[in-house]
Amino acid sequence: MAHCHLLGLGELAKELICCLPVDDVFRLSLASAACGGLCRLALRTLRLQAFGAGAAEALLRLVDLQITDRGASIREIDASFCRSITNETLKALPVLPTLEALNLDGCQDVDDEGLIAVAQRCRSLRRFSIYWNVKATDEGIGKVLRAQPCGNLQELCFSGCKLLTDATVQRVVGRAPSLQQLDLTRCPQVTDMGITLVCETLPELRVLRLYAMSQLSAESFLSLQKLPLLEELDLCGCRAEDAAVEAFLAAAEPGALKVLNLTWCPALTDASMLAVAKHCTRLTWLSFFGNLNITAAAVEALAAGPCGTTLRALDLRGLAQAWGGGAFRTLHDAVPAVWDAHRAFVWSHSEKWFSCVSR
């Protein structure tokens, strides 16, 4: 055990420790100074899924151990989809002064009461995620945001928080001016004003996900050009139009954008794909799935553009007007290791796959 790091097994050993019953971890920590040090290091990150239905009990026992300094040395808690985590669990936690990352994805029994408990105990968060929480409101989320030092938060995920409104967005831009990642997927009460605020006041964003935000108007996306550092943009199911996409791509830092999801954006035309072909020099993931306007000419331009050699994943399914002619043959020739079978293309590049299927 003392030499596990030298043998390249340090990370594996830490993963194994995190899967042990709490009592066994405690016993192991007493076996030797080396074992104690490894246990202490491993328990800075708690991934509670390994404890199954006993995740809540395990968490409360771990934060009470001397080896975690009664919770004071814990840096990350991943409780995603641990259904046993409730408001009562969070209220029973001690103050966690060094906790930087908290994941409560899918913890359906946590509401504002539990989030207020988080705000009282966790005041050093840099990453916070509550995906698929249908009970949390602006009150609870706002308490968590206000409890963090201004500028500390770097990543926020509110995907599926259907009660969240522009009030939370206003709190985000006020408390997290250096935010790097923001996920507002399926937040139906966020309006044009909220998205405009994000674009105009969070210039350091690298990742913005607005999946299935169909309530937003086309005009709201014009402010995307204020986010030149974006590396990932997800507009799947949004009403974005060519003008917004063209302006955003023209303003983006050269080579910054790596992932662009324009799936089910029915208003887009060749102009958007031509803008991708012109401006995206290092794009690795792209989807225009479901678009009925784009023609073969735009696909040919995409294949001939800089990202023709950088793309690792491309989804052009449903592009009815693009099929026929030489467009996909051009794509076939431009992209390494593409093969053609019954008008379905499957491309392997750096061990990743994509499909472009006409129907």
N, C-alpha and C positions, 0 to 999 in steps of 0.2 A: 504494500500500500504506500509506503514511504517513497517508493521510486516510480509510482504510477505516472507522474507528470513527465518524467524523463523518458518513459516508455511510450509516450503519446497517448496514454489512457486517462489523462486527467479529466477531460470532459465526460468520457464514458463513466468514470467512477462517480462523478458528481450526479449524472443522470440516474445511476443505480441507487445512490444514496437517497435521492428525492423520491424514489419509488418504495423505499423501505417503510414498514410500520414505524410510527413515531418512537415507540419503545426501543426498537432495534437501532434506530439512529442514535438515540441517547447512549445505548450500551457501546455502540461502535465508537462514539466520540471519546469514550473513556479508555479505549483499548491502548492507545499510545498518543504521544504528542502529535505525530504525523496524521493519525486518523482524526484526532480532534480538530486539527487545522483544516483538513480536507472537508470534514463535516461542516465546519463553520463557514467555509467558502461556498460549499454547495447550497447551504440553506440561506444564502443571500437572495436566491431566486426560488420561489415556491410555485411549482406547477401542480395544482391540486387535482387535476383530472385523474391521476394515478390512484387517488384515494376513493374514487367512485362515490357511492352514497355517503361515505364518511368524510367527505371533503371539509365540511364545516367544522366537525369535531377535530379533525387533524390540524386545521389552521389554528384553532384556538389553543390547542396543545403546543404547537410549534412556537407560537408567539409568547408562550409562557416558559419556554426553556431558557436556561442560562446560556446555552450555546448560540442562541440568536439574540443574546442580550435583552431578553424579554421583548423581542420584536424590534429593538432599536437598530439592529444591523441588517434588517431585511430591506433589499433594494427593489424587488419586483414580486408581485403576486399575480399569478394567472389563474383566475377562477372561472374562466370561460366555460359555460354550459355545465357548471356545477350547481345543480338544482337545489342542493341542500344549503347553499349560501342565501341567507335571508337578512331582513333588517336586524333581527336579533343577533345574528352572527356579527354583523358590522358594528353594532352597538357594544358588543362584548370585547372588541379589539382594544388594545392599549394604543397610546400615541405611537405612531410609526414615523419617527423624525427623518429617516433616510429613504423612505419609500419613494421611488421615482416612477414606477410603472404599475398601474392597476388595471386589470382587465376583468370586467364584470359582464362580458358578452353572454347573452342568453340566460342571465340570472333573473328569471321572470318574477320572483317573489321580492325583488328589491324595488322599492319606490322612493319617493322623496324623503321619507323617514330614514331609510338606510343611507341615502346620499348625504343627508345632513350629518349623519354619524361619520361618514367618510371625510367630510369637510372639517370636522372637529379633530380628526386623528391624522390626516394625511395632508401636510402642508408643504411638500417638496415635490409634487408630481410634475413629471415632464411628459408622460404618456398616460392617457386615460381613455378607456373604451367601454361603452355600454351598448353595443350592438343589440338590436332586437329587444329593447326595453320599451314596452308599451304603456308603462305606468309612470315613468319619470316625467316631470314637468319642468318648466322654466325655473320654478322655485328651488327644487333640489339640485338641478344641474348648476344653477347660478351660484348656490352656496359653495359647491365644489370649486368652481372657477374663481370665485372671490377669495377663497382660502389660499390660493397659490400666489407666490411672489410674482409681481408683474414681470412678464417676459420669460418666465420659467417654462411654461408649457410649450411643447414642440409638436405633439401629435394628439389629435382628438378624433374619436370616432363616435358619431351619434346615429349611425345607420339604423333605420327602422324605428327611431324615436318619434312616433307619430304625433305626440303632444308638444314637441319642441317648436318654438316660434321664433320670430325675429328678435324677441327679447334676449334669447340665449345667444344669438348671433352677435348682437350688440355687446353682450358681456364678453364673448370670445375675442372680438377685435380690441376691446379695452384691456383685457388681462393678458392677451397672448399676441403682442404685436410682431413677434418673431416666429410665429407658428410655421411649421414645415409641412404638416399633413392635416387635412380636414376632410372628413367623410360625412356628407349630409344626405346620403342615399335614403330615399323614401322618407323624407321629412316633409309631409304634405302641407304643413302650416307655415313653412318658410316661404316668403314672398320675393318678388323682384327686388324690393328694397334690401332684404337681407343679403341676397347674392351680390348686388351692386356694392354693398358695404364691404363684403368679403374681398371682392376684387380690387376695390380702391384703397383698402387700408391694410392688407396683408401681402405686401409685395414680395416677401421671402418664401411664399408657399411653393413647395415642390410637388405636392400631390393634392389634387382636388377631385373629389368624387361626388357627382350630382346625379347618379343613376336613378332613373324613374322619377325625375322631378318635373313631371309633365305640366304642373300648374304654372311653371315659370313662362313668361312671355319671351318671344324672340328677342325683344329689345334688351332684356336683362343680360344676355350673353355678350353684348357689345363691350361690356367692361372687362371681359377676359383678357383683352390686350394689355391691361395693367398688370398682368402676371407673367412677366417675361422669363421667369426662372422655372416655370412648371416643367416637371419631368414626366408627370402622368396626369392626364385629363380624361375623366369619364363622363360623357354626356349621353349615355345610352337612354333612349326613350324620351329625350328632351326635344323641345321645339326650336332648336338652334337653326339658324339660316346661314347661307353662304357668307354674308357680309361679316358676321361675327367670327366665323372660322377663319376667313381670309385675314381679317385684321389681327386676330390673335397670333396666327402663324407668322405673319409678317413682322410682328413686334417681338416675337420670342427670341431669346438668346440663341445664336447659332449652335445647333447640336444639343440643346438642352432637352427637348422633348424626346422621350423614349417610348411612351405608351399613350395611345390615343384611341378611345372607344367612341365611335360614332354610330354604333348599332341602333337601328330603328329611329334614326333622325330623318323622317320622311321628306323634309323640305330641302335637304341638301342636293346639289346638282354636281355636274362636272367641275364647277368652279372650286368646290372644296377639295376634291381629289387632286386637282391641278395645283392647288396651293400646298397640299401635302408634298406632292412631287417636287415642287420648287424649293420649299423652305426646310423640309425635314431631312436633315443630313445623317442623323444617327437613330432614326426610329427603329425600334425592335418589335413592336406589337401594334397592330392596326386592324380595326374592324369597321367596315361599312355594311355589315350584314343587314339585309332587309331593305336596301335602298332600291327604288324602282326608277330613279331618274338618271343615274350615272351610265354613261355609254362606254363603248369599247375604246374610244379615243382617249378618255381619261385613264383607263386601265393601262393602255400602252404608255402613256406619259409617266405613270407611276412606276412601271417596270424599268423605264429608261432613266428615272431620276436617281438621286444619291441613295435613297432608302431602298432601292432595288437590291442593293448588296448588303444592307444592314438588317433588314427585316428577318425576324425569327418566327413570327406568327402573323398570319394574315387571314382574315375571314371576309370573303366576298360572296358568300352565299346569298341567293335571292336577287342578285343584280341582273334582272331579266334583260335589260337593254344592252348589257355589256357582252352577252354571249353571242358568239358568231364572229366571223371575220378572223383576224389574226391576233386579237387582243390577248387572249390567254396563251396563245402560242408564243407571243412576245414575252409574256410573264414567265412562261415555262423556260424559255431560253436565257432570260436575264438572271433568274434566281437559281443558285446551285442545287443540284440533286432533286429536281422536280420531275415527277413522272405522271403520266396521263393515262387514265383508264375510264372509259365511258363518260367523258367530259367531267370527270372529278379529278382534281389535282391534289396530291398529297406531297408535302414538301418537308424533307428532313434537313435541318440545318443546326449544327451544334446540339444535336440530340433533342431538338424540340420539333413539334409537328404542327402543321396547320392544314386546313382543308378549305378548298374553294369549290363549292358544289353548286351547280346551276339550279337544282331543285331539291 
